[in-house]
Amino acid sequence: MISFENTDIAFKSKTNAQLNKAYWLFKIISYPVIVKVGKMITPLALNLHLPIKRIIKSTIFSQFCGGETIKECDSTIAKLGDFGIGTILDYSVEGQETSEEVENTVEEIISTIERGANDSNIPFAVFKVTGIGSFSVLEKASKGAMNDNERKEFDDIKKRVERICQSAFDCNLPIFIDAEESWIQQAIDNLAFEMMCKFNTHRAIVYNTLQMYRWDRLDYLRFCLEEAKNHHIIYGVKLVRGAYMEKERLRAEKLGYRSPIQENKVNTDKDFNLALEFIVENHEYFALCAGTHNEVSSILLTRLMNEHAISSNNNRFYFAQLLGMSDHISFNLSHEKYNVAKYVPYGPVKEVLPYLLRRADENTSVAGQTGRELTLIQKEKKRRKTV
């Protein structure tokens, strides 16, 4: 059975200096007060043009991002590739609103696809529908309550999505459509399925994302299987736990409806693992990317694949983690010849800041995340002193 305890393999790509730098970064962001203060003053300092960009870029940015441009990500792509780990270029600029900004985002996403064409180190591309369309229109579309102007705008969003997916199809590079808030997700699910019907007849080009911290997603996955059978497609699924828990619960409480979020993490973990089992049991209809930083779920998927005689390098099965986190999972899986990729966010420092602040927040709020990273780094530092 695979083990994630081998820190020699986990940190093979890091020099002693890089390991120490990662240690101090995780040490700092393990203090909620520091993260809270940083979240308040960093955007202000950047808006006031104070000289902190270099500090951000050499610390938290370099840990969790590949660069400010696709070109700047080249060294990260190559380095990960040296260890058999793929790169998923993620243009992490948010909140684009003008038609010019939206068009630039579409072009940038297509550039990530074209960069990945014929490069074995880039197995997927990714985008968020809210990066190329109005949140409010997606909300209205999810409710099925659009006026004529909103229908026109939604049609424009659909054309952009199709343009991106067509590019992925032409470049033979699978693409993930990220999941978002529950009250706009129905429109995204519908768009993803429509694209699958067009592009997934022979292989999985388009992947939809299922957030298993939602209590209804296991039933939805069963529905996806029936849709795959009925429409003779391969249903691409990126499976994650979820990213909008607090926002979801607050909105549900405020508006007086049942929260779509599981009551506790135990139920989320249970449904995530049941989803893995369901997909593997029906693997002829699915392609899967398991986006998880959870050791138990990762080991479970390796076991399920083995039980169903699915080879570790079967291109329908991938594991994925974020750059700068859970290297003990990514590198040990790759060492055992499983397909692994890292999400590599990029973009201008100021524009990527919301993403970076979420990563800092996540590492203080997710139980054990920072502690686990620190423990593993300390273990490897100690090991290196004895060899």
FENBEL-V409879 format. One line per field, one symbol per residue. burial: I if it has 16 or more other ideal C-beta (glycine too) atoms within 10 Angstrom, else O. Layout:
# FENBEL-V409879
burial=???
This chain:
# FENBEL-V409879
burial=OIOIOIIOIIIOIIOOOOIOIIIOIIOIIIOOOOIOOIIOOIOOIOOOOOOOOOOIOOIIIIIIIIIIOIOOIOOIIOOIOOOIIIIIIIIIIOOIOOOOOIOOIIOIIIIIIIIIOOOOIIIIIIIIIIIIIIOOIIIIIIOOOIOOOIOOIIOIIIOIIIOIIIIIIOIOIIIIIIIIIIIIIOIIIOIIIOIIOOIIOOOIIIIIIIIIIIIOIIOOIOOIIOOIOOOOIIIIIIIIIIIIIOOIOOIIOOOOOOIIIIOOOOOIIOIIIOIIOIIIOIIOIIIIIIIIIIIOIIIIIIOIIOOOOIOOOOOIIIIIIIIIIIIIIIIIIIIOOIIIIIIIIIIOIOOIIOIIIOIIIIIIOOOOIIOIIIOIIOIIOOOOOOO
